[in-house]
Amino acid sequence: MTRLLRVLAVLLAAAPVLAQTAAPVSPAPDIKAIQRRARQYLAESRENDAVAELRRAAKLGPLDRDLALKLANVEQAAGNRALAEKQLRSAADRFKSVQALLQLARLQSGQGDAAGALESLTRARALAPNAEDVLSASAQVALAVRAPLPAILALEPLTRMCPTVAQYPYLLGVALLQAGDMLGAVEPLQQAQKLEPSRVLTLVALGLALNGRKMYAEAKPGLLRALELEPENVEATAALAEAEDGLGELPEAEAHAERALARASGHATANLVMGMVRMKQERYAEARAAFERAIAGDPGSPKAYYQLSLAYARLGDEAGAQKQVELYQRKLREIDEQVHRLRTATGISDNGGMRR
Amino acid sequence: MKRVLSVLLAALAGSVAAPSSPDGPVTLLFRDIGGEAGITFQHHSAPEKKYIVESMSGGVALFDFDHDGLVDIYFVDSLTVDTAKDPKAARSALYRNLGHGKFEDVTDKAGVGHPGWGMGVCTADVDGDGWEDLYVTAIGGNHLYRNNHDGTFADITERAGVGGGGWSTGCGFADYDRDGDLDLFVSRYVKLDLDNLPEFGKGKTCEHRGIKVQCGPRGLPGMTDLLYRNDGNGHFTEVSEAAGVSDPRGYFGLGVAWFDANQDGWPDLYVANDSTPSFFYVNQKNGTFKEAAFPMGVAVSEDGAEQGGMGLAVGDYDGSGRLSLFKTNFAEEYNNLYHNEGDHFTDVSFRSQTAPSSLPFVGWGAAFLDYDNDGRLDILAVNGHVYPQMDQARLGASAGYHQRKLLYHNRGDGQFEEVAARYGSVLTDERVSRGMAVGDLDNDGRLDVVINDLDGRPQVLHNELADRGHWLIVKLKGKAPNTDAIGAVVKVKAGTRSQMRLVQSGTSYISQEDMRRHFGLGAQLEADSVEVVWPDGTTSHAENVKADQILEIAQGR
């Protein structure tokens, strides 16, 4: 038996040579044999030879699951996305491969194909609904394509399954922030902060969520702590400025907004805060300019359009004010429609505190 | 400049001590005397509130219908979907103030018990005879009850042409065209067919936090609003569209406030809309209005969010000489305090510290009032959710179905402090409140509060604060036909403080406050001056007016 195996091994090792030798007399290359040779090369760490064999085999027909995934990785790394996608789809369809679906989703996400990525994730979750790696990958890909509701659906069970992993409640909080559910975001972010008290990302996300709920007094201490840990963090500085503006601490808000803008002149939140401060100072032309910069930084912010309309109104430009009100109303409608679409797609009805 | 002519009542009332500090221990401020006063009214609504029509009533009015110098109370009751076909199933109630803390139910004699599916109420001397009339909004037709001067009222709705129809909510009288008589604005809410109501919990707009709730107002068609011009002959003509206040888009109208925001002498109009931008109609002085809520900064929240506007209060809380605006909203939307800057408003809700504590609550009745007579207008807001199912939901930052009140003490520096807990359980007990009206029920110079609770017994909160300041109540008697002097402004200067109050019809959440104007004077034993700017622009003036009295001022004498 041992001897037989040794013989087989020798044969396998010699396969490329045999194949080359045999090629002229073999009218139909054997895909199985090519895959066997590829495996052999892989076992021998002959990466280039293995890839060459895999590419040959792929031209002849569908590869085995592991080899399809291997080739997909290779093609993706080489920038051949279409070839990679073909292999992943094939593996996913033929073998119901969760791994292939997750990899496909990552690939689609990288290509900006959010709908495709979400479809792949849905299929993966149907195959392995309670697998941590599936849920985690689903969430991360969903967040990457800014599809917060599938991410939430994946992260909610994860936070229950792995209650000591800070990353999951953090990601859940971020997903809820993306979905506009500031209220819902607060609780998981507080949980993440409890598990990892000095993580700046969590502190900033929690501050943003609390600001979003207009709980400025609660937001401020965490943001100050984030700045203690990372004094140059622009997001934390801008969020702190927003909290201070909400608390009526205008000089502090102005100083922090200026600090954030010194590092990132187009920062949407910092410009918005600066505009709010200038409105209160009745420096309306400067407020208008700040709001315009805020909109350039975040064209989806109804607040910036609304405040810009007020700046125009204070400057006596009725037509300008009216135009901004119309833009603001259009943004509101877009958000409403987006939320409606997401709810319809996910079946989630929770409106995060908004009325009906 | 004219002299004050008459001082009718000098009701010196007990203590003239300095106002209490909000930093002290728990103090008795209000005591609910409803039961002992003989008030047995019960508001009706279906317990599960499966339909939005069962969540929005009802108003309360404080007015002296019998001219005895004591403020009486009218509570509005509502039907339910199950009792909709039986108008007698709901009984609104008029209570005559007998004095000494007692009230008598005179509803049947007065003939004002069955306005149908009642919602709100406002009062005014509609016909200029010197007696207060009563207007009750309802689903399916409003009612104008004319005061017969003998304890009875006559329903003159049809003759007056002010029946409306559909689902009316707020109302308020004002002389918007300055022709001397009082006109009427009525806000309306949702267009609905009682025989074909949207099914409970069915559809995305019938869910909240993942639980099934009543549908609306979002997702339901809204109703237009109504402006009735007084023709001066007992009849009104509906002029909403021509005047530019008809709300053709059908926003969900609730609270109504007439006030001259820009001080040009002409009443402007604010309408709190639920789940849609609110309206601010600037009077164009030619019988029309221009809607300007967005440029004026009072349409939506500071961040541009459409809010669920409910109740309104108007007052000069900072001695600026301009009337600012307070609006209650749905939970997690914060109550707005819009500071009047003259030609626009600034949302100072967070800067003033009134917003953060309001976030968990669904706000309804609201009032500016000086509860401790310290010379500064404080704010009271009453709350209660619309969904009983909230108690089974994940609440998050929102409070449950029953909710406490919010009392904001004016610190005098543009900021307020929420102090309800300092005044005991009468303010912190959780209820489902709707309409609220403020007035002095016993003429002791301390402001009392009457609240209509949905599907429950009302609260009659008698102010018993011992440590409070001096006061002055000014009762105006305008020239007929506007004998209430609705739209007049009273200005009082005492020591270093200047205060102003507006006489309004239709206040708070679909309610009517005592039209007599109350001023806290703090430690001042007299007001240095009292000035009245009448609706027609003429003025009356008095100097060195003693504190702690009810001062009646008549126009043109």
Interface residues (C-beta under 8 A of the other chain):
Chain A: L183 G184 V186 E187 R213 K214 M215 Y216 A217 G246 L247 G248 M279 K280 P302 K303 Y305 Y306 Q307 S309 L310 A313 R314 E318 A321 Q322 V325 Y328 L332 H340 R343 T344 I348 S349 D350 N351 G352 G353 M354 R355 R356
Chain B: K204 T205 C206 E207 H208 R209 G210 V213 C215 G216 P217 R218 G219 D274 S275 F294 P295 M296 G297 V300 E302 D303 G304 A305 E306 G308 F330 A331 E332 E333 Y334 H344 T346 F350 R351 S352 Q353 A355 P356 L359 R394 G396 A397 S398 Q415
